Amino acid sequence: MAFFRLCTPLYVCSQPLVQTLRLNGSYMLVKSQSVFSIAIVALCSSFFFVGRTAAQLTPATTVTADTSAYGHIPELEYIGSNFPSFKSFIFRRVAQEYIANENGFLLDVKLDTAFLIFKRATTDTSWFTGTFYSDDEGQKPFLKANSIEKIPLEIKIAPNGKITELRNWKQYRDHFVSSLSKQAKADLINSVYFKEQKDLLNSEGVIRLMVMEDLHYLFNFYGDTVDLNLSYLRIKGLKSPFSQETLQVLGDLKIERAHGSANTLKFKAQNRAEGPIKQQLMEEAIKYLKVKEKDSGSSTQILTVGLNSEQEIDYNIRSKCLMTATLSDVVVLNLQSRGNVRVYQLWDYRFPWE
């Protein structure tokens, strides 16, 4: 299940300003554990699926206020990064797709392990080229790589650690446009839709978020200051598996120190479809199955439907590196679940964590 991100604005207003934070390339709504008033901010951390109209990002003005009167005592940590100084670095990615029944028994599992090796350029040291391999020495090609993973990632890492540019984005764009062209010639899409998508894909920012969504999410924590005594609300766009529409799902993000560790921070976030969005999913599922079962004459009753995304990241303050990250997207239909889990681990780090 592939998710593509693009920022869209949403404004929320209430009483006194508490604090806003720009995190993951977006403005976050911040909620104190002891204070219930929230700030006027722009929430944008949604995903964009090709086929939808790109929305314009309207940045909010970041405002901070003294919250000590409300009983809030900040515990701030700056998320620095040592990646810009590395000559090379490796992430091991374990990707798992599964189907499980209502009792949690696995009906089908696909498991792939790959090593994403980045090497710094000799001329401009802010540029890195990343390639997928089957081994951590970069000797064996990743045979299970899809057509996108076969194209090397040429990324620019800013001094604060964020990924700011994908240099070879046009190579990816041409790949996507070629695929759309084949669909148009086969009358799977009309000419108007083809032109809309072609125009949409002519953007480095859109392509970067499409082809490296996970890495963009992980590296955009760098350069931000977080408050461990606050819970953050964030909107994430989750793609409906039935209509392919991007649904804006509100979730929670909490950063805390790992138990028994002085230097490890844990980022935990969850976005679960509830209320009207869950009802919309139910309607889409019923419509989808009616079309699918039209020829077979069978009928399936939809009892439950769900859409959930969870993210858990371990960051080490001492080494200024993301060490491990688990990203999980799960769809539930009639108690049967389909999951897509990616686990990233900084593989070649030699220094002690604590």
Secondary structure as GFF3:
##gff-version 3
##sequence-region A 1 354
A	DSSP	beta_strand	11	12	.	.	.	ID=ss1
A	DSSP	beta_strand	20	23	.	.	.	ID=ss2
A	DSSP	beta_strand	26	32	.	.	.	ID=ss3
A	DSSP	beta_strand	41	42	.	.	.	ID=ss4
A	DSSP	three_ten_helix	68	70	.	.	.	ID=ss5
A	DSSP	beta_strand	76	78	.	.	.	ID=ss6
A	DSSP	three_ten_helix	83	85	.	.	.	ID=ss7
A	DSSP	beta_strand	88	100	.	.	.	ID=ss8
A	DSSP	beta_strand	106	120	.	.	.	ID=ss9
A	DSSP	beta_strand	127	133	.	.	.	ID=ss10
A	DSSP	beta_strand	153	157	.	.	.	ID=ss11
A	DSSP	beta_strand	163	166	.	.	.	ID=ss12
A	DSSP	alpha_helix	169	185	.	.	.	ID=ss13
A	DSSP	alpha_helix	191	200	.	.	.	ID=ss14
A	DSSP	alpha_helix	204	211	.	.	.	ID=ss15
A	DSSP	alpha_helix	213	219	.	.	.	ID=ss16
A	DSSP	beta_strand	225	227	.	.	.	ID=ss17
A	DSSP	beta_strand	230	239	.	.	.	ID=ss18
A	DSSP	beta_strand	246	257	.	.	.	ID=ss19
A	DSSP	beta_strand	264	272	.	.	.	ID=ss20
A	DSSP	alpha_helix	275	292	.	.	.	ID=ss21
A	DSSP	beta_strand	305	316	.	.	.	ID=ss22
A	DSSP	beta_strand	321	333	.	.	.	ID=ss23
A	DSSP	beta_strand	336	346	.	.	.	ID=ss24
###
